[in-house]
């Protein structure tokens, strides 16, 4: 399984970005998530969307980020609004199915003026 993350970049505080995670297989029945890792920090869960569509968010991004999925396109998205400098990190998409877990290559998000 390959996951291709895209959409990162440099944005000013208060700006928006939309990340995409395209899977090489159907994501129907697969739980999808976005994680991030800041320099010197640990990888942390940002948001997840399970196969049934229920979502979960880190407290730090609630109300600003929205995770979604398009099963027809085998793609998961992370809409990030009102970005803050502390959102700067490498963002990774993840796919989980039972005991299996796959990671994308990461996309850099930098929030700076």
C-alpha positions as CSV (number, residue, x, y, z in Angstrom):
1,X,0.0,0.0,0.0
2,X,1.3,3.4,-0.9
3,X,0.1,6.7,0.5
4,X,1.0,9.9,-1.3
5,X,0.7,13.0,0.8
6,X,0.6,16.5,-0.8
7,X,-0.6,20.0,-0.2
8,X,2.0,21.3,2.3
9,X,3.8,24.6,2.0
10,X,4.5,27.9,3.5
11,X,1.6,30.0,4.8
12,X,1.2,33.0,6.9
13,X,-0.5,32.8,10.3
14,X,-4.2,32.8,9.9
15,X,-4.0,31.2,6.5
16,X,-5.3,27.9,5.2
17,X,-3.9,24.8,3.5
18,X,-5.6,21.6,2.4
19,X,-3.6,18.4,2.6
20,X,-4.4,15.3,0.5
21,X,-3.5,11.7,1.0
22,X,-4.0,9.5,-2.0
23,X,-3.9,5.7,-1.5
24,X,-2.9,3.1,-4.0
25,X,-5.8,0.9,-2.9
26,X,-9.5,1.4,-2.0
27,X,-9.8,3.0,1.4
28,X,-13.3,1.6,1.9
29,X,-13.1,-0.1,5.3
30,X,-9.8,1.5,6.2
31,X,-9.4,4.1,9.0
32,X,-7.5,7.1,7.9
33,X,-5.5,9.6,10.0
34,X,-3.2,12.6,9.9
35,X,-0.3,12.9,12.3
36,X,2.4,15.6,12.6
37,X,5.9,15.8,13.9
38,X,7.6,19.1,14.8
39,X,11.4,19.4,15.0
40,X,12.6,17.7,18.2
41,X,9.1,16.5,19.0
42,X,7.2,13.3,18.9
43,X,4.8,12.3,16.2
44,X,1.3,13.1,17.4
45,X,-2.2,12.4,16.1
46,X,-3.9,15.4,14.6
47,X,-7.1,14.0,13.3
48,X,-8.6,10.6,12.3
49,X,-11.7,9.4,10.4
50,X,-12.8,5.9,10.7
51,X,-14.4,3.7,8.1
52,X,-17.9,4.7,9.3
53,X,-17.1,8.4,9.0
54,X,-16.7,9.3,12.7
55,X,-13.9,11.8,13.3
56,X,-11.6,12.6,16.2
57,X,-9.3,15.6,16.6
58,X,-6.5,16.7,18.8
59,X,-7.6,19.4,21.2
60,X,-5.1,21.8,19.7
61,X,-6.8,21.7,16.3
62,X,-10.5,21.4,17.2
63,X,-12.5,24.0,15.4
64,X,-9.7,24.8,13.0
65,X,-9.0,21.6,11.1
66,X,-11.4,19.3,9.3
67,X,-10.6,15.7,8.2
68,X,-12.7,14.1,5.4
69,X,-12.5,11.3,3.0
70,X,-13.6,10.5,-0.6
71,X,-13.8,6.8,-0.9
72,X,-14.5,7.0,-4.6
73,X,-11.1,8.8,-5.1
74,X,-9.3,6.7,-2.5
75,X,-8.2,10.0,-0.8
76,X,-8.3,11.5,2.6
77,X,-8.1,15.3,3.2
78,X,-7.1,17.6,6.0
79,X,-8.5,21.1,5.7
80,X,-6.5,23.4,7.9
81,X,-7.8,26.9,8.7
82,X,-6.6,29.6,11.0
83,X,-3.1,28.2,11.0
84,X,-0.7,29.1,13.8
85,X,3.1,29.0,13.9
86,X,2.8,26.1,16.3
87,X,1.1,24.1,13.6
88,X,4.5,24.0,11.8
89,X,5.5,20.3,11.3
90,X,5.8,17.5,8.9
91,X,2.4,16.0,8.4
92,X,2.0,12.3,7.7
93,X,-1.0,10.4,6.6
94,X,-1.8,7.0,8.0
95,X,-4.0,4.1,7.0
96,X,-5.0,1.4,9.4
97,X,-6.8,-1.9,8.8
98,X,-6.9,-4.4,11.7
99,X,-3.3,-4.9,12.8
100,X,-1.9,-3.3,9.6
101,X,-0.7,0.3,9.5
102,X,0.8,2.2,6.6
103,X,2.4,5.6,6.4
104,X,2.8,8.3,3.7
105,X,6.1,10.1,3.1
106,X,5.1,13.3,4.9
107,X,4.5,16.8,3.7
108,X,6.0,19.9,5.3
109,X,3.7,22.6,6.6
110,X,5.4,25.9,7.7
111,X,3.4,28.7,9.3
112,X,5.4,31.9,9.4
113,X,5.2,35.5,8.6
